[in-house]
Amino acid sequence: MSAAFSGSSSTSTNGTTNGVNAGRAGTATPLRHYIDVAVIGAGVIGLAVTDALIRRGVDVVCFDHRKPGQGQSGGLSRTFRTRHDSPHVVKLAADSRVLWREWERRSGKTLVGDEGTVYLGFEEEDAHGLRVNDVPHRFAAPAERAQLFSALGPVEGRLLHDPDSGAIRARNTIDALTGFTAGRIRPTEVHTVTVPADGDGVELQTADEIIRARHVVIAAGTNTPRLAAGVGIDIPLNCALHARPHYRIRNEHLANSQPCWVDKSGAFGETVYGSPIGTTGRYVFGLIGTGVDVPMDGNGAVPPGSAMEDHVRRVSEYVRRAMPGIDPEPVGVRVCVMTKLPGGSDAFGVWQNGGVTAVTGHNLFKLAPVLGEKIADAAVHERVPAEIVEATATAPA
């Protein structure tokens, strides 16, 4: 896992009045409507930004032609983990954990479990970011394996335990955010984003109307580079397919602790991550490292002859070797689209130019609450907050 990619680009200021509801005094027409901020993408990041802007009193509309959470934010589970290579990203994750609890209070739903995360193949230097940010953690002896992760077989080497983490209930999260943003989501597709020659805001060409906005936030997953290119932002995003097969936890382990899991030791033939799927009695695994995804070209096509079953078989063999408490026959699989920047699997970037803020990267679900707040501030004040600049300017470890 790598630190964040340097993604902060040129920042443009467009003369707002305290940022909120400043708008432009443009002339509305039957075809052109004005709003203060448009958010493109109703995944977890776009919804989090929309919610944060609503709470700031901003006139905001979120656009997506799909149901909320139907793109890269789909599925049942993600991992909330605090450990990252970059201390700046660890700080963001720790701040995000506090905000997850606030989302839980507002929604009345469990959004992040208390399972914790266990790591194999990690050393003292891997916990540097946790130490400098005073995040609770400890190294446990191999003999503590059964208490920390009962489904795991015998291991060599210490286990790093991050107790204040756990499995994200992804659908609960999308449902909660959809409720927070009720009435602000417009089910239409945005074709292009441009800065018009008259300088009157940012223009969105949608399937149903023409929109002018003071500021636009692009959080549209695989479509983010294409839309951002219309305002001169170049995002070096690589897309790939990734398999996440699900497995049944054996009955004798259902009542025991089954934490989230990261194994970079290679002791069982693969490097993997994993997470319980809420209280379903199922567990999901995926491969990490190089060569574990099927790359997609600029048109979204994969190389001829690509087969995701090979990846599932590799994961199943890992489960057979490492996890005697989990049945190695998959009971389901989710094929995800990964969006990665050159900085690595935890890299993310925030770019701002011409009244537009664009955000993309990988493994962002866990950071959604804090990114929602920071990107909302970027849209209000037309300046990327220092904490985000620091996190996205960290050199890869």
N, C-alpha and C positions, 0 to 999 in steps of 0.2 A: 504494500500500500504506500502511496506516495503523498507528498504534501501538495498544496494547492498550486494551480497554474496561474501565472501572471496574466490576469484578464482585464485589468483596469485600463481603459483607453481614454482618448481625449474627452474632456467634459465640456459641455456647452451650456451656458446660462442664457435663459430666455426672458429675464425680466419679470419675475412673478412678484406679487405682493404678499410677503410672508408665506408664499408657496400655496396656501390653501384657498381653493375656489377662486384663484386669480383669473384664470381663463383668458381669452382674448375677445375683444369686442368685434369679432368677425360678423359678417352678414350671413344669417341663416337663409337657406333657400328650401324649396320643397324636397330637394335631393340631398342637401348638406345640413347635417346636424352638429352641434357643438357640445362637447363635454369637457370637463377639466382633465381627467386622467382615464385612459383606456388601458386595460390589462388584456393581453392576448394569451389565452391558455387557461383552462379551468382544471389543471392538475393541482397537486398539492401546493406548489410554489405560487402559481397564479392566484389560487383561492386565498392563500395566506396573505399575499400582498393586498388583495381586494379587501379582505377583512380588516387589515391594519389601516388601510386608507379610509374605510367607512368610519372606523373609530376616531380618525383624525378629522372627520367632518368634510371629507373630500367628495365631490361629485364624481363617482367612479362607476364604470361599467366594465364587466369582464366578458370577453367574447370567446366562444368556442362552439363549433358546430357539433361536437360530441357531448354526451352526458358528462357531467363533472367526474373526473377521475378515471375516464375510460381509456386514456392513453398510457403513458409510462407510469402513471400513478396507480394503475390497476393492480389487481391481485389482493391477497389476503394479509400478507405479512411483510414487514421490513424489520431490520435490526436497528434499534437505537443503541449506539455505542459511543462512548466518550473518547476512547483512545484513537489518536491519529498521530502521524509523524510530526506534523506542524503544531507547535504549542499554540499558535494563533487559532487554528481550527479546533483544537481541544477547548480553548476558551469559548469559542462560538457554540460548540456542542454543549458545554456545561451551562451556558446561558440559555440555550434552547431547551434543556431539560426543565429548567424552571418555568419556561413559557408553556411547555407541554402540560405541566400540572395546571396552569391557568386555563388552557383549553379544556382540560378535563373538568375543572370546576364549572366552567360556563356551559358545557354540553351535558354534564351529568353522565358521561360515558368513560369507560376505561380506554385510554388510547395507547399507553405504554405499560407493558407488564413489569413485574418486579423480578423477573427471572435472572437478571444479571447477564454478564458475558464472560466467558472463559476463553483464554488464549493459550495455545501450545506453540512452542518454538520462538517465544519472545524473551528478550533479555532486559537487563536494567535500563539500557539506553532506549529501548522501545517504550519505556514508561516515563521518559523525561517530560513530555508534555503534561502528563497526569500530575507529576510531582510539582512542576513549577506553577500549575494552576490549582494546587491543593485539592485535586479530585481523589476521593477515597479509592484505594486499590491495594492489593497485596499479592505477593507471590506465595503460592501454596505448594507444599511438597506433593510429589506424585501419589503418596499414600492417601491424600485427601480427595482423590479423584471421585470416589463413589459418593462423597457428600456433596461435591460441587456439580457433578454431571453423572448421574447413576447409569445412563445408557452407554457411556464411554468405556471402552476396554482399558486394560493396563497401558500406561504410558511411561516413557522415560523423560526426565526433565521436569522442571517446575511448571506450574500453571499460573498464569497471570489472571487475577480475578478482578473484574470491574463490577461492583455490586449495584451501582446506581444506574443501571441500564436494563434493557430488556427488549422484548418483541413488540413492535408497533402493530397495533390493530389498524391496518390500512383502510379497510372499508368503514370502520367506525370514524376514523379521522376524516375521510372524504364526506361522510354524512354530516359530521359536526360542522365542517367548514361550509358545506352547502347550506346548512341552516343559518350559520352566521351571516352569509352573504345573500340571503333570500331576496329576490327582487332585483338583484344587480347583475345577474348572469343572463347574457343575451345569446340564444342558441343560433348563431350564424357564423359563417366562415369568413375570416379575414384573408383577402387575396394578397394585398400588398401594403407596405408602409412606406411613405415618402415624405420628404419635406418640400412642400410646394414652392414654386418660384415667388409667390407673393409674400412668403415669410409668415403667413398667418397660421401658425401652429403646425402640427403634424397631421397628415392625411392618411386615413385608413380607407381602402376600397374593400367593402364587404360584399357579401352575396346579395344584400338587401338594400344597402344605402351607402352614402359617402359620409364619413365621420371626420370632423376636425377636432383635435384634442390639444391641450396645452402640453401634455406629456403622455408618452406611451411606454408601457412596460411590456416587454416581450418575454414570455416564459412558456414558449410553445414547443418544447421538446425538440424533436428532429427538425421541425420547421423554423426554429429560431435563427439559424444562420441565413436562410433564404430571406426571411422577413427583415432581419437586421441589415442585410446587404443593401436594402433600399435607402438607407440613411448613411451608408459609408462605413458600417461596422463589419469587419472581416473576422469571422469566428472559425478557428481551425478544428471543427468538430468531426470526430470519427464515430460512425454508427456501426453496430454489430448486433447479431442475435446471440442470446445467452439462454441456456437451459437451466431451469430450477425445478428439478423433480421433487415430489413429495413422498414421504414414507410414513408408515404406521409405527408409532411407539408401542413396543410390546406391553401387554397388559400389566405385567409385574412391575413396570417402571412408571406407570401413569401417575401414581401418587407421589412420585419423587421429583426432585428438582431437575429440570431439563433447561439449562440456560441457552442463550445464544452462544455461538461457537465460531472461533477463527483459528485455523490450524495452518501455520506456514512451516511446520517442521519437516514435512515431506516423509515422515516416518511410516505413513500408511500408503505411500505411492502417489498421492496427490496433495495439493494445497487447496483448502476449501474454507468456505464459510457456511454457517447454518443458523436456523432459527426455528423455535417452536411456532406453530401456527395457532396462536391464541390457546384456547382450551379444547381444541378439536381432537387432541390425541395424535396429531400428525406433526411431522418435522420436515422442513425444506432445506435442501443443500444446494450449493452451487460451487463451481470451480473458480479459483482465483489464480492469477499469474498470466504469463504470456501464452498465446495460442489456445486459449480456452473459449474464445468466442468465434462466431462465423462472421467475417467482415462483410459489410454492405457497401456497394459503390454509391456514387452520387445520385443514381436513380433509384436506390433502395433495393437493388438486386444483389443476390449472394452468388458466389462462384458456382458454376455448374458442378453437379455431383455432391454438393454440400448435404450433410445429413446430421440432424440434431441427435439422432438416436445414439451416435457414437459418444457424444458428451454425456448422455444419460447413463450409458453403460459404465463409463469411467466413474461417475459419481456413485453408482450402485456398488461397484467393486470397492470403492473407498468405504462405504457404509458397511459392507460385509466384513472388511478388515478391522475397522476402527470402532464400530458401534454395535456391540452384541445386543444391546437393549433396543435396537431399532431393526425392524424387518427390512432387509435389503431389496425387496421387490417393490418398485415404485407403484403408488396408487394414483398418481396424477403428475402432470408436469405443466409448468407455465414457461412459455418461451417469451422472453422479454427483449425489447429493443434497448440496447445500451448506448448512451451518448457520452463519449469520453474525449477529454482534451489531452494534449500532449503531456501534461504534467503527471498523468497516472490515474489510478482508479478512484482516488478521492479528490481529484482536481476539480475546481469549479472556477468560473469567471463571471465577472460583472463588468459590462462595458456601458459607457454612456457617451452619447454624441447627438447633437442636433435635436434635443428634446426627447430622446429615446434612451431608455435603459433596457439592456438585454442581459438575461441571466441564463446560464446553462452549465452543465457538468454532470457528474455521476455521483451516486450515493447521497443525493440532496434531501431525501425524504426526512431524515432525522433532523436536519437543520432547518426545516420549513418554518417553524415558529419564529426563530431569530432572523432568518433571511426575509420573511414577510415584513417584519418591523423595519429592518435596515433598508430594504428596497423601497418600501413605502416612504421612508425619509428621503431616499435618493430622488423619488418622483416629486415629492413636495418641495424640496430645497434645490433640486437639480444639481446635486453633488453627491458622489458616492461616499458613504460614511468611512471614516478612517479605519474602523475595525475590519471592514470588508477589503479595503485596499491592502491592509497588512496581511490578511489571510490569503488573498489572491496574488500577492507579490512574493510569497515565500518560495525560495528555490526548492526544487524537488530534492528529497532526502536520498 
